[in-house]
Amino acid sequence: MRPASPDTVPAMRRAAAAGALAAALGAAFAAPPTVGGAAGASEAPGDEERRPPLALTARLAPSPAGPETLLRLSVDVDNRGERAVSALRFAVAAEGREIPVYRDTVFLAAVAPGERRTVPLHNLWTSEGGRPPPADGRLDVEVALVEASWVAREATADGVVWRIVGPVPDLPLKATATVEIVADPR
């Protein structure tokens, strides 16, 4: 095997990235069809009823929480569209300060049309370095769904293939969750 020329390296990287995305989507959607949705027409859905195709609700637990408590953050994604949605990218801020881990994280949870699915996000502390505990004793966490894709599932001779159909319109969607911080959460 001879080494690749410098001109072919970018093309090889793009091909490898596309293959990795296809493999990741395939692994993420290896669940039963009720989780992944059904394939539809190849074009993105139209204006269903002039309402946003997705709705978002954020949750923090436990509540109330004590100082230095690890909180579980999750979102409920309600898919009002006509096809499955996936490749969810969020922006999260605690007390107005962005949490950087979300910049490069894509959640491959599939949400079928008409389905509401809870997507667990990264845990966070009630207080941590660089973010002091809130003076009012209430920690506000804002979650924004900044990017998502419509996806279609197709059966081929080689098995099930997922493909991205197009971006979900009307984003970002925002939701806020608040937890009260108390000295003794019992």
DAJO-V920352 format. One record per residue. N is the residue number from 1. RES is the residue in one letter. SS is DSSP state (a for helix, b for strand, c for the rest). OMEGA is omega as a letter, one per 20 degrees, with the letter a starting at -180 (NA if undefined). Layout:
N_RES_SS_OMEGA / N_RES_SS_OMEGA
This chain:
1_M_c_a / 2_R_c_a / 3_P_c_r / 4_A_c_r / 5_S_c_r / 6_P_a_r / 7_D_a_a / 8_T_a_a / 9_V_a_r / 10_P_a_r / 11_A_a_r / 12_M_a_r / 13_R_a_r / 14_R_a_r / 15_A_a_r / 16_A_a_r / 17_A_a_r / 18_A_a_r / 19_G_a_r / 20_A_a_r / 21_L_a_r / 22_A_a_r / 23_A_a_r / 24_A_a_r / 25_L_a_r / 26_G_a_r / 27_A_a_a / 28_A_a_a / 29_F_c_r / 30_A_c_r / 31_A_c_r / 32_P_c_a / 33_P_a_a / 34_T_a_r / 35_V_a_a / 36_G_a_a / 37_G_c_a / 38_A_c_r / 39_A_c_r / 40_G_c_r / 41_A_c_a / 42_S_c_r / 43_E_c_r / 44_A_c_a / 45_P_c_r / 46_G_c_r / 47_D_c_a / 48_E_c_a / 49_E_c_a / 50_R_c_r / 51_R_c_a / 52_P_c_a / 53_P_c_r / 54_L_b_r / 55_A_b_a / 56_L_b_r / 57_T_b_a / 58_A_b_r / 59_R_b_r / 60_L_b_r / 61_A_b_j / 62_P_c_r / 63_S_c_i / 64_P_c_a / 65_A_b_r / 66_G_c_r / 67_P_c_r / 68_E_c_r / 69_T_c_r / 70_L_b_a / 71_L_b_r / 72_R_b_r / 73_L_b_r / 74_S_b_r / 75_V_b_r / 76_D_b_r / 77_V_b_a / 78_D_b_a / 79_N_b_r / 80_R_c_a / 81_G_c_a / 82_E_c_r / 83_R_c_a / 84_A_b_r / 85_V_b_r / 86_S_b_a / 87_A_b_a / 88_L_b_r / 89_R_b_a / 90_F_b_r / 91_A_b_a / 92_V_b_r / 93_A_b_r / 94_A_b_a / 95_E_c_r / 96_G_c_r / 97_R_b_a / 98_E_b_r / 99_I_c_a / 100_P_a_a / 101_V_a_a / 102_Y_a_a / 103_R_a_a / 104_D_a_a / 105_T_c_r / 106_V_c_r / 107_F_b_a / 108_L_c_r / 109_A_c_r / 110_A_c_r / 111_V_b_a / 112_A_c_r / 113_P_c_r / 114_G_c_a / 115_E_c_r / 116_R_b_a / 117_R_b_r / 118_T_b_r / 119_V_b_r / 120_P_b_r / 121_L_c_a / 122_H_c_r / 123_N_c_r / 124_L_b_a / 125_W_b_r / 126_T_c_r / 127_S_c_r / 128_E_b_a / 129_G_c_r / 130_G_c_r / 131_R_b_a / 132_P_c_r / 133_P_c_a / 134_P_c_a / 135_A_c_a / 136_D_c_r / 137_G_c_r / 138_R_b_r / 139_L_b_r / 140_D_b_r / 141_V_b_r / 142_E_b_r / 143_V_b_r / 144_A_b_r / 145_L_b_a / 146_V_b_a / 147_E_b_r / 148_A_b_a / 149_S_b_r / 150_W_b_a / 151_V_b_r / 152_A_b_r / 153_R_b_a / 154_E_b_r / 155_A_b_r / 156_T_b_r / 157_A_c_a / 158_D_c_a / 159_G_b_a / 160_V_b_r / 161_V_b_r / 162_W_b_r / 163_R_b_r / 164_I_b_a / 165_V_b_a / 166_G_b_a / 167_P_b_r / 168_V_c_a / 169_P_c_r / 170_D_c_r / 171_L_c_j / 172_P_c_r / 173_L_b_a / 174_K_b_r / 175_A_b_a / 176_T_b_r / 177_A_b_a / 178_T_b_r / 179_V_b_r / 180_E_b_r / 181_I_b_a / 182_V_c_a / 183_A_c_a / 184_D_c_a / 185_P_c_a / 186_R_c_NA
